[in-house]
Amino acid sequence: MAGEGFRQMKKAVFNILDEYSALNLDDNVAVIACGAETKVLHYFSNDYTSIKKCFKSIDCIGPPQLEAGIDLTLSCIKHRGGGTVYLHPLEIRPRVVVISNGNPTDKSDPKETTTNSQTFQRLFSLAEREGKVNPFTFIPVGNSPNYCLLGALAIAAKGGRLIGWKEARQYARLSLNFRVAGKLLSQFRGETLTEDIVRTRYSSFGHGDEDDINQVCEILNEKEVYGKLCKENKQKQYASMPSIGTRVRRGEDWQYGNQDSYGVGTVTGHCDKAGWIFVEWDNGQTFDYRYGNNGLMEAYDLTVCDEPRHIPENQTIATGCLVRRGYDWQWGDQDGSEESIGTVYRVEGRGEVYVIWPNGVKSNYRFGYKNKYDLLLCDPRDPEIMQLYQFQKEMFSDKKSTSSENKQ
C-alpha cells in the first residue's frame, strides 16, 4: 500500500469527503486502518476537515490485515456506529468501504493472495453474511491490485460493488441518489420505473448527469437490498421502561451528538440487553439508548414527552402517528374498542403498518395495500383526540399496575 497505493487511497477518501461537503450532506464517516496495527483512526463524524487530518498519522507499516480491519469495522457499526436512515420505502444502513490492494495478508506468501486460501474463505463468508445487512464497496488501489479477490468479495456481498478509485466522487453521490430513488418509489408506487421516467423526473429533485441517472436506476434495480431487515418486533417488553409507541426526547445523560436532530422520536422496541430501548427519530434514523439500569450503571439517555408526530412531506403515514380503526376494519375488538387510539411503531413500504393499541396488542394492518385501509389517521392537533389518547394510556397503565400488585 505504500507509495502509489497510499496516494490513490487518500485521493479516493478525499474525493468522497469533498463531494459530501459540496452536496451539503451530513453523512457520518469513520476511518479504520489495518496493517501492523488495526485501529480506529477517526470515530464517526461529519467533520470532514478533522477526518482528513487523521491521514497525516497513517504509516504504511507491516503486512495488511484485511480480515481484522473488516471485523473491527463491523464491530464499530454494531456498537453505536452509524444509524439507519429511512428514505421511504428504502432503509439505508451503514455502508462498508474497503480501500485495499486486495491482498488480505502478507504478499510474500503466494497462497494467501488467491481465492483458495483459508483467509479468503473466511473473508468471503464474512462478506456474504454481513453484506446482507451492511452493503460492501471495494475500491482497488496500487500498481497491481488483486482484482480477482476483491471482485469475488463484491459478488459475495448482497448489493456489493467494485469501483475504481477515480470513481469515488460519484460513489459519494449515492447518499443523494438514495433520496431521489426513495422519492420516485413513493410517487410511482406499484409502477415499473423505467430509465426514461428516471431521466425525466430527476431534474425535479436537482441537477444530475448521466452517471446520476445510471446510479438511481441501479438503486431501483436493487431495491430489495434496501428493504427492511425484519418483520415483527420480537423483543421483550419491560414494565419499567417506556412502552413501544411512547414519544421521547433526549434525556439528562444524552451523549450522542445530533443523532436526534434535536427532535422527537418513538420507542419501537426493547433490546434484549437490559436497560436499552430502540428509538426511531422523526428524522428517520434508528438507534438504541440507555434507559434505566443495565447491570453496570443507571443512565437515562431519553425522557418521555407528549409531543405528537406530524406526517413528513411525501408520506401518508409515519412511525409515531396516532390511528384508530378505519373503513376496512375487519379485526373485531383486537384494538380494545371502537374508541381505541393506537400508535404506529413501524411502516412497511407496501402499504402495511404496525400498531400497538392501549391494551398492549400489537399487529400489522393495511394502509393503502390493495387500496384497503384498516386504519384512519387521528389529528394530533385535536384536543379531544389527545385527551382520549392520554386517558386510554393512563387507564391501561393503571390496569397493568393493579395486575402486577395482585400477582405479588
N, C-alpha and C positions, 0 to 999 in steps of 0.2 A: 504493500500500500504506500510505501514511501515514494517520494518524487512525484511522478505524473499521476499515480493513483490518488494521492492525497490532494493534489491540485484539483483534479476532476471532482472528487468528493466534496471539497469545500465549495467549489463553484456551484454544484448541484444544490447543496443546502442553502447557500446564499440566494440563489435564484428563487427557490421556494419561499424563503422569508421575505424577499423583496416583492414578490408577487402578492403575498398576503398583505403587506403594507400598502401596496398600490391599490388593492381592492378594498381597503379598509375592513379587512376581516380580522377577527379576534381569535382565530384558531390557536389552541394551546399546543405547544411543541415541547418535547423533551429530547435530550440528546444522550445517548449511551455509547460508550466506546468499548471495544473488546480487542485486547491484544495481550501484552504481558500482564495487564491488569484489566479486568472487566468492571466498569464503574459508571455511575451516572455523572455526566459532566454538567448537566443542567436539568433541573426538575421542570415539570410542566409550567409553561408561562407563555404569555402573548407579548412579552417584552423582547422583541426580535433583536434589538440592539444588544441587549445583555446576552442573548443566545449566541450571537456572532462572536462576542468577546471570548466565550468559552473555548473557541477553536484555537486560541493562542496557546492554550495549555496542553494541546494534544501532541504527544510524541509517538512516532511510529516505532515502537519497541516491542520485540517479541513476536512469536507466531500468532496468527489470527485465532480467535476463539469464538467462531460464529455461533456455535450452539449455546455457549454460555451467554453471549450477548442477547440472543433472542429470548432465552429463558429469563434473563433479568428484565428485558423489555416487557414481557407478558406479566411478570410479577408486579411491575410498576403499574401496569394498566389495571390489574385486578385489585390492587391495594390503593384505591383512590386516585389512579392516574387517568385523567381524561374522562369525560362523560359521554353519554349517548344523547344525540340530538334527534328530535322527531321532526322531520320535514314531511308532514302528512302527504302520502301514506308511507314514506320511506323512513327507515330507522337507521341513522348513520352512527356507527360505533367507531371507537378509536382505531386508527389505521397504523400498521407497522410498515415502516420504510427501511429496507435493508440496503445500504450502500456498501458494496464489497467487490473485491476482485474474484469472489466466488470460490476461493479455496478455504474450506472450513477449518483446517488446522495447518500444520507445517507443510509447505510445498515441497520440501526435500523428500518427503515420503510420497512417491507416485500413487500408491494405493489410496491415499487419503483425498486425492483430487478427482476421484471417479465416483460415479453413481453406484458402484458396487461396494463401497466402503460401509462399515458399520456406522460411522459418523453420519454419512449421508442418509442412511436408512432411518436413523433417529431424527434427523432434521426433516426428512420427508414426512414421517409420522406426525411430527410437531406441527408442520405447516398444514397438513391435511386436517388435523384435529382442531387446531386453534384458528385456522383460516375460516372455519365456518362461522366464527364469532367476530374476529377482527381481521379484515382484509389485509393481505400482504402485497407490497410492491417491492420489486427487486431492481436495483439500479447498478449494473456492472460498471466498474471503473478500472483504470490501469492500462498498461500497454497490451496485455494479453489476458483479459478476464475470462473466467471459466463460464462461458455462456451456457454450456450443456447442463452444468449443475444448477445454476441459478434459474434457467428456464424450466427445468424439471420441478423445482420447488414452487415456481409461479403457477405451474399447471396443477400441482397438488392442492394449493390453497384455493378455496372457493372464492371466485372473483379476483384471483391473483393477477398481478401484472408484471411484465418485464419491460422496462423502458430504458432508453439511453439517457446518459447524464445530461445531454443537451436538451432533453425534453422535460426537465424538472420544472421549468416555469409553467408549462402547460399543465403538468400534474397538479400544481398548486391551485389551478383554476377548478379542480374537482369540487372544492368547497362551494364555489359559486354555482357551478353547473348542477350540483345536487339540488340546490334550491330551485333552479329552473325546472329540472325534471320533476320534482315534487309538485310544483305548481301546475305543470302540464297534466300530470296524472290526476290531480284533483279536478281540473277543469274538464278533462275528457274522460271522466270515469266510465269504465266499461267499454271504451272505444279503442280501436287499434291506432296507435300513434305512429304515423309514417314519418319518414325523413322530411317530406315536403311540409307536413304540419309543423315539425320542429323548426324548420328553416323559416317558415312564415311567421311563427309566433315568437321566436327568440328575441326579435327586436323590441317586443313589448316589455321584456324583462331587463334589457340593457344591451350594450354593444357586445357582439361576439363574432368571431371569424369562423372559417371552415373547420378549424380544429375544435372549436367550442361546439359546433353543430354535431360533429362526429362523437365528441365526448358525451353529450347529452343522449345521443342515440345509443351509445354503449351502455350508459346507466340504465336506460329504459329496457334494453335487451337483457340486462342482468338484474332487473328489479327484484327478483326473488332473493337475491343475495342480501338485499337491504330490507327484507321483511322482518317482522317481529320474531324474536327467537323462541318465545314460549307462549303457551296457552294460559290456562287458568293459573292464577297465583296460588301456590300450594303452601306458602309459608304459614307457620303458626300465627295465631293472634294472641297477644298477651294483654290481659286486662289492665296492667299497669302502664300501658303505652297508648298513645293516640290511635284510635281505630282507623282502619282503612277508610279513606274518603275525607278524613279530617284535614282542614286547611291549616297551614303552618307558615311561619316566617323564621328567619334566622334568630337564634336564641343567644343567651348570655355567654356561652362557650364557643361561639362560632369562630372558625379559623380557616375558612375555605375560600377566601378572596371573593370574587364576584360570580361564583357558580350560580347563584340565585338571581343574578341581575337586580339585586336589591328588591326583589318582588316576593310574590306569594307562591306557595306550592301545595300539592296534595299528597297525603300519605297513600302509597299504593301497595304497601305490604310490610310485614315484619320479617326481619332477617332471621336466618337460622341461628346466627351468633347472638348471644344475649346482649340486650341494651342497644341494638341497632335497628333502624327502620329505613325503608325505601321512600324517597320523595321524588315526585316528578314536578319540577318547577314550571311555572307558566311560560317560561322561555323554551320549553321542550326538552331540557336536559334532566337526566335521572341520575341520582347518586344515593348512597346510603349514609346515614348520620347517627351519631350517638344520642340516645335518649334514655337516661337512667343509669343503672349500674351494670357494667359489662363484665363484672367479676374482678376487675383490677382497679377501677375508679368509677366515680359517678360524674357524668357530664351531660349537659343539655345543649346540643347544637341548635335546637329548634324550640320555638314557643308556639302554642296553639293560638289561632286567631279565627275570626268570623268573617273574614273578607271574602266576598263571593267571586266566582270565576266568570270572567266575561269572554265570550267566544272570540277567538282570534280571527283576523281577516282571512278570507278564502276558506274558512272551515264552517261546518254546520253544527259541530258539537266538539267538545274537548274534555280532557280529564279535569275533574273538579266541578263540572257543570251539575246543576240540580235538575232532576227529572221526575216525572210521575207517569203512571200508565197512560198509553195513548190509544188511538183509534183502532189499531190492530191487535190490541192486547188479548191474549188467549191463555194466560197462565194462572188463572184463578186468583187466590189470595196469597200468592207467593211473595208479594210485596208487603203483605200485612193487611192492607185495606185500600179502598179507592182513594183515600186521602193521603196515603203514604208518599213521602218525598225522599227519593234516593239520591246518591251521589255517584257520578261516573268516575271509575278509577282506571279504566283503560279503554282506548279506542282502536279498533281494527280498521284497516283501510277499505275493507269490502262492505262497509255498512253495518258493522257489528260493534256493539259497545258492551262493556262490563259494568254492572251497577251493584252497589251494596245498599240495602234497604235498612231503615231504622231497626228492624227486628233482627238484623245481623245476617240475613240471607244474601248470598252473592250469586249472581248468574249473568249470563250473556243474553242480549236482546237485539232485535233488528232495528236499525235506524237508517233506513234507506236501502237495505238489502232486498232486492227484487221488488223495490218500491213499497215495502212494508215498514210500518212504524209502530213498534210496540210501546214507544215512549214519546212523551211530549216534554219539551224544554220548559222549565219554570223560570220566570223573570226574577232575577235576584234583587231587582230594584223595587219589587212589590212588597211592601211591609207586611201584608197578610201572609204571603208565602214564607217570608223569613221567620215570622213569628210562629207559624205552624211547624216549620222545619226545626227550629230551636226547641219547641215543645216536645216534638217527637223524639229528638235526640236525648233530651233530659229524661223523658219518660222511660225510654229503653235503658238508659244508663242506671236509673233507679231500680228497674226490674233486675238488671244484672247484679247490682249490689245486694239486693234482698235475697236473690237466689244463692249468692256466694255465702252470705251470712247463715242461711238455713242449712247449707251443707256443713258448715263448721259446727 
